Structures are given as structure tokens and as C-alpha cells.
């Protein structure tokens, strides 16, 4: 099946710094990628929809200036957490949508810890 | 409002027992419903979607529009079914956006 990778798998950064997370579709072209956030023992919360070559669409309550999303190609989307705070610590998961069935394939997630 | 509710955080059954993981949804249009599974230390993966009407690993789920439910069932649980199960909804418009329920941990005891 289709595979989505994320890099890094874990990252620790200091408050005030920015961190970039990459999401790649390895064997298919993902016209749309999605970014989710998962709190401990909670569900996945959709943050934004990323379409190749256009601006991301953010869900209500998600700060677009804080969570910068770039979908530079059909196989790569990046999420940059800017000026990170401890409350941004979370598990971030991306998914890629593969036509024509439009099935979503999920990455393994990135654990972000802000100290 | 669009919402997916999984009332049980944990469901514990013995091997060979029937399993039903409950999922109710709230959506004004015609949604597409999914069940995703996450085994220990693995990524989230699709188990089944209602439009396919297929059985995967012995699991089935029927969309009941009257009760706005999409419960996941399996007649005889296996230990390898132990995992986290998420019910999810995708609305009309083909955006692909998924709304997830809170998840239910299924624990199958030997």
C-alpha cells in the first residue's frame, strides 16, 4: 500500500525557536495532505488541509501564522511550528490522500517536545 | 455541528467473544464513515469504509442513517485485534477532511 513518512520522528526544541516537520508520500502523488494534532489519550484533531501549489486551509482555532504549512510538491508538505511554546508539545500526524479512491494514508507521527 | 462520538474509552473482551465498538455521528448531509485502527507502535490505518461494504479481518460495520450510527462488529474476537479503534466521518464536498471520534481501546484477553 501507499506509504507516508514523517521526519523527524521526535524533536525537542527550546521555547521561542521554530521547528519544521516534513511529510512525504513515498510511492504516490498526494494532491492533498492533512495535518493533525493528537493530545495524549485524545483523538486526532485536524489542523489544516494542504493542497499542492496553493495556500493551506486552516481549521477554526488554528493559528496560521504559528503553524506554517507549505506544500511544495505532490510528495512533500511541511509544517513549521514557529516561536514554539511548551503548550505546542504534542504528537503531530500527517496524511496523504491518494486518488482515485481518495484514501488517506497516515504518517507515523512526530513527537514534539518544547522545553 | 459535525461530531463523531465513541462512548467507550475501553472495551475488554475475552478471545472468541463478540465485539461491538459503538460509533454515533452528527452531520446534516450525507457523510462517509470510516473505521481506522492503530495497533501498538504502528501508524493509523484504514480498516473499512462504509461505501465499500466489505469485511476486513472479520470486522463489519453498517451505516444506520436512522440512528446515525456506524458500529463496528466482529463475531469472534482474536487477541491480535487488540488495538485502538477510531471512527471517522468525512463530509460531502469531497474535501477529504476527516473528523475523528475519541477512539476506543479494544483489549482482547486470552
Boltz contact constraints between the chains, C-beta under 6 A:
constraints:
  - contact:
      token1: [A, 32]
      token2: [B, 96]
      max_distance: 6.0
  - contact:
      token1: [A, 43]
      token2: [B, 100]
      max_distance: 6.0
  - contact:
      token1: [A, 43]
      token2: [B, 102]
      max_distance: 6.0
  - contact:
      token1: [A, 43]
      token2: [B, 103]
      max_distance: 6.0
  - contact:
      token1: [A, 44]
      token2: [B, 100]
      max_distance: 6.0
  - contact:
      token1: [A, 46]
      token2: [B, 97]
      max_distance: 6.0
  - contact:
      token1: [A, 97]
      token2: [B, 96]
      max_distance: 6.0
  - contact:
      token1: [A, 102]
      token2: [B, 96]
      max_distance: 6.0
  - contact:
      token1: [A, 106]
      token2: [B, 43]
      max_distance: 6.0
  - contact:
      token1: [A, 106]
      token2: [B, 44]
      max_distance: 6.0
  - contact:
      token1: [A, 108]
      token2: [B, 43]
      max_distance: 6.0
